[in-house]
Amino acid sequence: MKPFAAQPGFLALLWLAGGSLLLALAIVGIAFGSTPLDPRDVLRVLMGALGIGDGVSGPVARIVLDLRLPRVLLAICVGAGLAIVGVLLQTTTRNDLADPFLFGLSSGAAAGAVSVITVFGDRLGIWTLPAAAFVGALVSAAAVLTLMARQDGRGPERLVIAGLAVSFLFGALTTWMVFAGDQRAAYSVLFWTAGGLGLASWNNLPIGVFGATLAVATGLALRYRLDALLGGEETATSLGVDVGRLRLLVFALAALATASLVALSGVIGFVGLMVPHLARALVGVRHGALVATSALLGAILLLVSDLASRVVLAPQELPVGIVTSAAGALFVLAVILRK
């Protein structure tokens, strides 16, 4: 079946509708919370911050600008970034089940965060947890790349196996620290490893923006080489693509982008697995349109998941990763039953 993108004007209509939905969800996400706000007041605050109209001051403005707007922006960055990383990894490994957390990145980030929560403590203030998670993710990525460098081949199967081995290793280390460290911190460990957006602030938001920007730039800059890889390694090589070098470059950049995102959001799974498949069904496999559409759908998915996490057990908040994992499990079952 041909993708809908084959129809004239479909891409423009898709992106216009998706952008409008994303804006509406962002406003709803800002308005909803422990203190519900009128969406019209939210719009006035945002327009006032942009210098349009009189705006709204007082507690409402502080809630919107200081608390909820950074959270919504982080959700957009994390959703878009993880979705694009999923596209990159699925193409380079030729594995439809590849996602950012198949290669040990989430396990490394979790180990770094849990070491702070249970062992080392909050020594760098608000930056301690993101910094530790970022370092842990980079260490796990470096371990995978080191294992790959010691192999004669650089095929996708070796990359997957190396990632799984590192993932299990850091998972075991995380479990050991949970039991050996402060048992009173178990709830904090559970909430972070299940993913959440509670760390969002204007101080650390640039980290998330960097991760999303790096993912977008990688996907767009390498789109032609990734398109060549769709025909197989021999075809890509005949077109002048160094497949081994491309695979390592994509993994390294994807690891850096993922580390930047999960350092703030925790382990939010299945976004990078689901969204690329949905985007391909809409716009096909060419990476120019695929990257842009995946970013848009990923941002929408995470905004919806964040809203659901605050509604299901309101006023208590669920970890966002629980919502995305449930949606991802249903998605995989639907794919299996359909094919």
C-alpha positions as CSV (number, residue, x, y, z in Angstrom):
1,M,0.0,0.0,0.0
2,K,1.4,3.4,-1.0
3,P,1.8,6.0,1.8
4,F,-0.7,8.8,1.9
5,A,2.1,11.2,1.1
6,A,1.8,10.2,-2.6
7,Q,-1.3,12.3,-2.8
8,P,-0.6,16.0,-3.8
9,G,-0.6,18.4,-0.9
10,F,-0.9,15.8,1.7
11,L,2.4,16.6,3.5
12,A,1.4,20.3,3.8
13,L,-2.0,19.4,5.1
14,L,-0.6,16.8,7.5
15,W,2.0,19.2,9.0
16,L,-0.6,22.0,9.3
17,A,-3.1,19.8,11.1
18,G,-0.3,18.3,13.3
19,G,1.1,21.7,14.2
20,S,-2.4,22.9,15.1
21,L,-3.0,19.8,17.2
22,L,0.4,20.3,18.9
23,L,-0.4,23.9,19.8
24,A,-3.8,23.0,21.2
25,L,-2.3,20.2,23.3
26,A,0.4,22.5,24.6
27,I,-2.3,25.0,25.8
28,V,-4.3,22.2,27.4
29,G,-1.2,20.9,29.0
30,I,-0.4,24.3,30.5
31,A,-4.0,24.8,31.7
32,F,-4.4,21.4,33.3
33,G,-2.7,20.7,36.7
34,S,-3.2,20.7,40.4
35,T,-4.5,24.2,40.0
36,P,-6.7,24.3,36.8
37,L,-6.4,27.4,34.7
38,D,-8.7,29.0,32.1
39,P,-7.2,28.3,28.7
40,R,-8.1,31.9,27.8
41,D,-5.9,33.1,30.6
42,V,-3.1,30.8,29.4
43,L,-3.3,32.4,26.0
44,R,-3.3,35.9,27.4
45,V,-0.2,35.1,29.5
46,L,1.6,33.6,26.5
47,M,0.7,36.5,24.2
48,G,1.7,39.0,26.9
49,A,5.1,37.2,27.2
50,L,5.5,37.7,23.5
51,G,4.6,41.4,23.7
52,I,1.1,41.0,22.2
53,G,-1.8,42.4,24.2
54,D,-1.9,43.3,27.9
55,G,-1.3,39.8,29.2
56,V,-2.0,38.5,32.7
57,S,0.1,39.0,35.8
58,G,0.2,37.6,39.3
59,P,0.1,33.9,40.4
60,V,-1.5,32.8,37.1
61,A,1.4,34.2,35.1
62,R,4.0,32.6,37.4
63,I,2.3,29.2,37.2
64,V,2.2,29.4,33.4
65,L,5.6,30.8,32.7
66,D,7.7,29.3,35.5
67,L,6.2,25.9,36.0
68,R,4.1,24.5,33.2
69,L,5.5,26.1,30.0
70,P,9.0,24.5,30.6
71,R,7.3,21.2,31.2
72,V,5.4,21.4,27.9
73,L,8.5,22.4,26.0
74,L,10.5,19.6,27.5
75,A,7.8,17.1,26.5
76,I,7.9,18.4,22.9
77,C,11.7,18.1,22.9
78,V,11.8,14.6,24.4
79,G,9.0,13.3,22.2
80,A,10.5,14.7,19.0
81,G,14.1,13.7,19.8
82,L,13.3,10.1,20.8
83,A,11.1,9.6,17.8
84,I,13.9,10.7,15.4
85,V,16.5,8.6,17.2
86,G,14.2,5.7,16.7
87,V,14.1,6.4,12.9
88,L,17.9,6.6,12.8
89,L,18.5,3.4,14.6
90,Q,15.8,1.4,12.8
91,T,17.3,2.4,9.5
92,T,21.0,1.8,10.3
93,T,20.4,-1.5,12.1
94,R,17.7,-2.6,9.6
95,N,15.7,-3.7,12.7
96,D,12.1,-2.6,13.0
97,L,12.2,-3.1,16.7
98,A,15.2,-0.9,17.4
99,D,14.6,2.1,19.6
100,P,16.8,4.4,21.7
101,F,16.7,2.1,24.7
102,L,17.7,-1.1,22.9
103,F,21.3,-0.2,23.1
104,G,22.0,0.4,26.8
105,L,21.4,4.1,26.8
106,S,18.5,4.0,29.2
107,S,20.2,1.5,31.5
108,G,23.3,3.7,31.7
109,A,21.2,6.8,32.4
110,A,19.2,4.9,35.0
111,A,22.4,3.7,36.7
112,G,23.8,7.2,36.9
113,A,20.6,8.6,38.3
114,V,20.1,5.8,40.8
115,S,23.7,6.3,42.0
116,V,22.8,9.8,43.0
117,I,19.5,9.0,44.6
118,T,20.7,6.0,46.7
119,V,24.4,6.4,47.2
120,F,26.1,9.7,46.5
121,G,23.4,12.2,47.3
122,D,22.5,15.7,45.9
123,R,26.0,17.2,45.9
124,L,25.6,19.5,42.8
125,G,22.2,20.9,43.6
126,I,19.5,20.6,41.0
127,W,22.1,19.7,38.4
128,T,23.2,16.5,40.2
129,L,20.5,14.1,38.8
130,P,20.6,15.3,35.2
131,A,24.4,15.4,35.2
132,A,24.7,11.9,36.6
133,A,22.1,10.5,34.1
134,F,23.9,12.2,31.2
135,V,27.3,10.7,32.2
136,G,25.8,7.3,32.7
137,A,24.2,7.3,29.3
138,L,27.4,8.4,27.7
139,V,29.4,5.7,29.5
140,S,27.0,3.0,28.3
141,A,27.2,4.4,24.7
142,A,31.0,4.4,24.9
143,A,31.0,0.8,26.1
144,V,28.9,-0.2,23.1
145,L,31.1,1.7,20.7
146,T,34.2,0.1,22.3
147,L,32.7,-3.4,21.8
148,M,31.9,-2.6,18.2
149,A,35.4,-1.3,17.5
150,R,37.0,-4.6,18.7
151,Q,34.9,-6.6,16.2
152,D,36.1,-7.4,12.7
153,G,32.7,-6.5,11.3
154,R,30.4,-3.7,12.1
155,G,27.1,-5.2,11.1
156,P,23.8,-4.3,12.7
157,E,23.5,-7.6,14.5
158,R,26.8,-7.0,16.4
159,L,25.5,-3.5,17.4
160,V,22.3,-4.9,18.7
161,I,24.1,-7.7,20.7
162,A,26.6,-5.2,22.1
163,G,23.8,-2.9,23.2
164,L,21.8,-5.7,24.8
165,A,24.9,-6.9,26.7
166,V,25.6,-3.4,28.0
167,S,21.9,-2.9,28.9
168,F,21.8,-6.0,31.0
169,L,25.1,-5.0,32.7
170,F,23.9,-1.6,33.7
171,G,20.5,-3.0,34.7
172,A,22.2,-5.3,37.1
173,L,24.3,-2.5,38.5
174,T,21.2,-0.3,39.0
175,T,19.4,-3.1,40.9
176,W,22.4,-3.7,43.1
177,M,22.6,0.0,44.0
178,V,18.9,0.0,44.8
179,F,19.3,-2.8,47.3
180,A,22.7,-1.6,48.7
181,G,21.8,2.1,49.0
182,D,19.2,4.1,50.9
183,Q,16.0,2.0,50.9
184,R,14.0,5.1,51.7
185,A,14.8,6.4,48.2
186,A,13.0,3.4,46.5
187,Y,10.0,5.5,45.4
188,S,12.2,8.2,43.9
189,V,14.1,5.5,42.0
190,L,10.9,3.9,40.7
191,F,9.4,7.2,39.6
192,W,12.6,8.3,37.7
193,T,13.2,5.0,36.0
194,A,9.5,5.0,34.8
195,G,10.0,8.4,33.3
196,G,8.6,11.8,34.1
197,L,8.8,15.5,33.3
198,G,9.0,16.9,36.8
199,L,12.6,18.1,36.4
200,A,11.7,20.6,33.7
201,S,12.8,24.2,34.4
202,W,14.2,27.1,32.4
203,N,17.6,26.3,33.9
204,N,18.0,22.8,32.4
205,L,15.6,23.1,29.4
206,P,18.6,24.0,27.1
207,I,19.8,20.4,27.6
208,G,16.6,19.0,26.2
209,V,16.6,21.6,23.4
210,F,20.2,20.5,22.5
211,G,19.2,16.8,22.4
212,A,16.2,17.4,20.1
213,T,18.1,19.8,17.9
214,L,21.0,17.3,17.5
215,A,18.5,14.5,16.6
216,V,16.8,16.7,14.0
217,A,20.1,17.9,12.5
218,T,21.5,14.4,12.3
219,G,18.4,13.1,10.5
220,L,18.2,15.9,8.0
221,A,22.0,16.1,7.4
222,L,22.3,12.3,6.7
223,R,19.0,11.8,5.0
224,Y,20.4,11.0,1.6
225,R,22.9,8.4,2.9
226,L,20.1,6.9,5.0
227,D,17.9,6.7,1.9
228,A,20.7,4.9,0.1
229,L,20.9,2.4,3.0
230,L,17.2,1.5,2.5
231,G,18.2,-0.5,-0.6
232,G,20.7,-2.6,1.4
233,E,24.3,-2.4,2.2
234,E,25.6,-3.3,-1.2
235,T,23.4,-0.7,-2.9
236,A,24.6,2.0,-0.4
237,T,28.2,1.0,-0.9
238,S,27.8,1.2,-4.7
239,L,26.5,4.8,-4.2
240,G,29.6,5.8,-2.3
241,V,28.3,5.4,1.3
242,D,30.7,3.9,3.9
243,V,28.1,1.9,5.7
244,G,30.3,1.0,8.7
245,R,31.3,4.5,9.3
246,L,27.7,5.8,8.8
247,R,26.4,3.3,11.3
248,L,28.9,4.3,14.0
249,L,28.4,8.0,13.3
250,V,24.6,7.7,13.6
251,F,24.9,5.6,16.8
252,A,27.3,8.1,18.4
253,L,25.2,11.1,17.6
254,A,22.0,9.3,18.6
255,A,23.6,8.3,21.9
256,L,24.5,11.9,22.6
257,A,21.0,13.1,21.8
258,T,19.3,10.4,23.8
259,A,21.6,11.1,26.8
260,S,20.7,14.7,26.8
261,L,17.0,13.9,26.7
262,V,16.8,11.1,29.3
263,A,19.0,13.1,31.7
264,L,15.9,15.2,32.2
265,S,13.0,12.9,31.5
266,G,14.1,9.6,32.9
267,V,13.4,6.4,31.0
268,I,10.4,7.0,28.7
269,G,10.2,3.9,26.4
270,F,8.4,3.0,23.2
271,V,8.2,6.5,21.7
272,G,11.2,5.7,19.5
273,L,9.7,2.4,18.6
274,M,6.1,3.4,17.8
275,V,6.4,6.8,16.1
276,P,8.7,5.8,13.2
277,H,6.2,3.1,12.1
278,L,3.3,5.5,12.3
279,A,5.2,8.1,10.3
280,R,6.2,5.6,7.6
281,A,2.6,4.6,7.1
282,L,1.8,8.3,6.5
283,V,4.7,9.6,4.5
284,G,6.8,6.7,3.3
285,V,10.4,5.8,4.0
286,R,12.3,8.7,2.5
287,H,14.1,10.4,5.4
288,G,13.4,14.0,4.6
289,A,9.7,13.9,5.2
290,L,10.0,10.9,7.7
291,V,12.3,12.8,10.1
292,A,10.0,15.9,10.2
293,T,6.8,13.8,10.5
294,S,8.3,11.6,13.3
295,A,9.3,14.7,15.2
296,L,5.8,16.1,15.0
297,L,4.1,12.8,16.0
298,G,6.6,12.1,18.8
299,A,5.9,15.5,20.3
300,I,2.1,15.0,20.1
301,L,2.4,11.5,21.6
302,L,4.4,12.7,24.6
303,L,2.1,15.6,25.3
304,V,-0.9,13.3,25.2
305,S,0.9,10.8,27.4
306,D,1.8,13.6,29.9
307,L,-1.9,14.7,30.0
308,A,-3.0,11.1,30.6
309,S,-0.5,10.6,33.4
310,R,-2.1,13.6,35.2
311,V,-5.7,12.4,34.6
312,V,-5.7,8.7,35.4
313,L,-5.1,9.0,39.1
314,A,-5.7,12.7,39.6
315,P,-4.6,14.5,41.8
316,Q,-1.7,11.9,42.0
317,E,0.6,11.9,39.0
318,L,1.7,8.7,37.2
319,P,5.1,8.4,35.6
320,V,4.8,9.2,31.9
321,G,6.8,6.1,31.0
322,I,3.9,3.9,32.3
323,V,1.5,5.5,29.8
324,T,3.9,5.2,26.8
325,S,4.8,1.7,27.7
326,A,1.1,0.7,27.8
327,A,0.5,2.3,24.5
328,G,3.7,0.7,23.1
329,A,2.6,-2.8,24.2
330,L,-0.8,-2.4,22.5
331,F,0.9,-1.1,19.4
332,V,3.3,-4.1,19.2
333,L,0.4,-6.5,19.7
334,A,-1.6,-4.8,17.0
335,V,1.3,-5.1,14.6
336,I,1.8,-8.8,15.4
337,L,-1.9,-9.6,15.0
338,R,-2.1,-7.6,11.7
339,K,0.9,-9.3,10.2
